[in-house]
Every structure is written in structure tokens, then in C-alpha cells.
Amino acid sequence: MSNKASADQADSGQKVFTLQELAQHDGLNGAPAYLAIHGIVYDVTRVKLLKDGLHHDVLPGKDVSDLFIHNNAILNRLPVIGKLG
């Protein structure tokens, strides 16, 4: 799935998150872990590198578009939960 496909999926009736709502999904205390990257919210709950918090300045529950250093292929493996509104 390309980023365009991911963006289309986020546009097709999925949840629109505010930054405050996204912050509640920080992976702590059993909460799911979500990240926003370029307006799309991804579920990173099962990403082991993020399980206990910070990885390369990336912290779940945040918009990390400016910090995302990997190529976009890694995003294609993550479930799209919604979009940032």
C-alpha cells in the first residue's frame, strides 16, 4: 500500500483525531500507541522499538512528521487508524 493509498484509507470514514485525542494514545498503562505522520494516524502498539516509549525522539501519542527518519515503506506495514484533523 502506498502513502497515497494510506491517505485514501484515512479519508474513507476513519476517525479524525485532534492533537489532544492523539496524546491519549501514548502506549502507557495499557493504552494503544498511535503516531501521526504527515496527517495520517498509525497504530504502533505492536512496534517493539516503541513499546517502552522513546525511539529516535519518536514518542507515541504525538505528531512526529518532522522526526520521522525512515523511508515510507515502513509506514505501509502499519495499520492506519485515522487522520489528524
Phi and psi restraints in degrees (value plus and minus 20) as a CYANA .aco file:
   2 SER   PHI    -103.0   -63.0
   2 SER   PSI     150.2   190.2
   3 ASN   PHI     -81.3   -41.3
   3 ASN   PSI     -55.3   -15.3
   4 LYS   PHI     -82.6   -42.6
   4 LYS   PSI     -62.6   -22.6
   5 ALA   PHI     -83.0   -43.0
   5 ALA   PSI     -59.6   -19.6
   6 SER   PHI     -83.3   -43.3
   6 SER   PSI     -61.9   -21.9
   7 ALA   PHI     -85.3   -45.3
   7 ALA   PSI     -61.3   -21.3
   8 ASP   PHI     -82.5   -42.5
   8 ASP   PSI     -59.7   -19.7
   9 GLN   PHI     -83.0   -43.0
   9 GLN   PSI     -61.8   -21.8
  10 ALA   PHI     -85.9   -45.9
  10 ALA   PSI     -49.7    -9.7
  11 ASP   PHI     -99.8   -59.8
  11 ASP   PSI     -32.4     7.6
  12 SER   PHI    -113.8   -73.8
  12 SER   PSI      39.8    79.8
  13 GLY   PHI      64.2   104.2
  13 GLY   PSI     -11.7    28.3
  14 GLN   PHI    -101.3   -61.3
  14 GLN   PSI     146.0   186.0
  15 LYS   PHI     -80.8   -40.8
  15 LYS   PSI     121.4   161.4
  16 VAL   PHI    -123.1   -83.1
  16 VAL   PSI     101.5   141.5
  17 PHE   PHI    -118.7   -78.7
  17 PHE   PSI     118.7   158.7
  18 THR   PHI    -105.1   -65.1
  18 THR   PSI     147.2   187.2
  19 LEU   PHI     -82.5   -42.5
  19 LEU   PSI     -53.4   -13.4
  20 GLN   PHI     -87.5   -47.5
  20 GLN   PSI     -61.3   -21.3
  21 GLU   PHI     -86.6   -46.6
  21 GLU   PSI     -61.5   -21.5
  22 LEU   PHI     -80.1   -40.1
  22 LEU   PSI     -59.9   -19.9
  23 ALA   PHI     -81.6   -41.6
  23 ALA   PSI     -44.5    -4.5
  24 GLN   PHI     -93.8   -53.8
  24 GLN   PSI     -33.4     6.6
  25 HIS   PHI    -126.6   -86.6
  25 HIS   PSI      43.6    83.6
  26 ASP   PHI    -120.0   -80.0
  26 ASP   PSI     -17.3    22.7
  27 GLY   PHI      59.7    99.7
  27 GLY   PSI     -18.7    21.3
  28 LEU   PHI    -110.7   -70.7
  28 LEU   PSI     129.6   169.6
  29 ASN   PHI      33.8    73.8
  29 ASN   PSI      18.0    58.0
  30 GLY   PHI      65.0   105.0
  30 GLY   PSI     -21.2    18.8
  31 ALA   PHI     -93.0   -53.0
  31 ALA   PSI     129.3   169.3
  32 PRO   PHI     -85.8   -45.8
  32 PRO   PSI     137.8   177.8
  33 ALA   PHI    -131.2   -91.2
  33 ALA   PSI      98.8   138.8
  34 TYR   PHI    -141.1  -101.1
  34 TYR   PSI     129.4   169.4
  35 LEU   PHI    -149.6  -109.6
  35 LEU   PSI     125.1   165.1
  36 ALA   PHI    -124.3   -84.3
  36 ALA   PSI     110.2   150.2
  37 ILE   PHI    -155.4  -115.4
  37 ILE   PSI      97.2   137.2
  38 HIS   PHI      32.6    72.6
  38 HIS   PSI      23.4    63.4
  39 GLY   PHI      65.8   105.8
  39 GLY   PSI     -25.5    14.5
  40 ILE   PHI    -128.0   -88.0
  40 ILE   PSI     115.9   155.9
  41 VAL   PHI    -119.4   -79.4
  41 VAL   PSI     104.4   144.4
  42 TYR   PHI    -132.2   -92.2
  42 TYR   PSI     126.9   166.9
  43 ASP   PHI    -109.1   -69.1
  43 ASP   PSI      94.3   134.3
  44 VAL   PHI    -132.9   -92.9
  44 VAL   PSI       0.2    40.2
  45 THR   PHI     -75.0   -35.0
  45 THR   PSI     -58.4   -18.4
  46 ARG   PHI    -113.0   -73.0
  46 ARG   PSI     -14.8    25.2
  47 VAL   PHI    -100.3   -60.3
  47 VAL   PSI      89.7   129.7
  48 LYS   PHI     -79.8   -39.8
  48 LYS   PSI     -53.8   -13.8
  49 LEU   PHI     -86.2   -46.2
  49 LEU   PSI     -40.6    -0.6
  50 LEU   PHI    -125.0   -85.0
  50 LEU   PSI     -19.0    21.0
  51 LYS   PHI     -76.3   -36.3
  51 LYS   PSI     -61.2   -21.2
  52 ASP   PHI    -125.5   -85.5
  52 ASP   PSI      -0.4    39.6
  53 GLY   PHI      97.2   137.2
  53 GLY   PSI    -145.9  -105.9
  54 LEU   PHI     -86.1   -46.1
  54 LEU   PSI     116.0   156.0
  55 HIS   PHI    -164.8  -124.8
  55 HIS   PSI      94.6   134.6
  56 HIS   PHI      31.7    71.7
  56 HIS   PSI      25.5    65.5
  57 ASP   PHI      46.8    86.8
  57 ASP   PSI     -10.9    29.1
  58 VAL   PHI    -114.0   -74.0
  58 VAL   PSI     101.2   141.2
  59 LEU   PHI    -142.9  -102.9
  59 LEU   PSI     105.7   145.7
  60 PRO   PHI     -75.6   -35.6
  60 PRO   PSI     130.9   170.9
  61 GLY   PHI      69.7   109.7
  61 GLY   PSI      -8.8    31.2
  62 LYS   PHI    -149.4  -109.4
  62 LYS   PSI     142.6   182.6
  63 ASP   PHI    -106.7   -66.7
  63 ASP   PSI      93.0   133.0
  64 VAL   PHI    -132.4   -92.4
  64 VAL   PSI       5.5    45.5
  65 SER   PHI     -73.9   -33.9
  65 SER   PSI     -62.2   -22.2
  66 ASP   PHI     -96.1   -56.1
  66 ASP   PSI     -35.5     4.5
  67 LEU   PHI    -122.1   -82.1
  67 LEU   PSI     -32.1     7.9
  68 PHE   PHI     -90.6   -50.6
  68 PHE   PSI      94.5   134.5
  69 ILE   PHI    -126.3   -86.3
  69 ILE   PSI     -26.3    13.7
  70 HIS   PHI    -105.8   -65.8
  70 HIS   PSI     143.3   183.3
  71 ASN   PHI     -93.4   -53.4
  71 ASN   PSI     143.6   183.6
  72 ASN   PHI     -88.4   -48.4
  72 ASN   PSI     -34.5     5.5
  73 ALA   PHI     -80.2   -40.2
  73 ALA   PSI     -52.5   -12.5
  74 ILE   PHI     -85.2   -45.2
  74 ILE   PSI     -51.3   -11.3
  75 LEU   PHI     -86.4   -46.4
  75 LEU   PSI     -49.6    -9.6
  76 ASN   PHI     -85.8   -45.8
  76 ASN   PSI     -37.6     2.4
  77 ARG   PHI    -111.7   -71.7
  77 ARG   PSI     -25.9    14.1
  78 LEU   PHI    -119.1   -79.1
  78 LEU   PSI     119.6   159.6
  79 PRO   PHI     -86.7   -46.7
  79 PRO   PSI     114.8   154.8
  80 VAL   PHI    -106.4   -66.4
  80 VAL   PSI     104.8   144.8
  81 ILE   PHI    -117.9   -77.9
  81 ILE   PSI     -50.9   -10.9
  82 GLY   PHI     154.0   194.0
  82 GLY   PSI    -170.2  -130.2
  83 LYS   PHI    -159.0  -119.0
  83 LYS   PSI     140.7   180.7
  84 LEU   PHI    -107.8   -67.8
  84 LEU   PSI     109.7   149.7
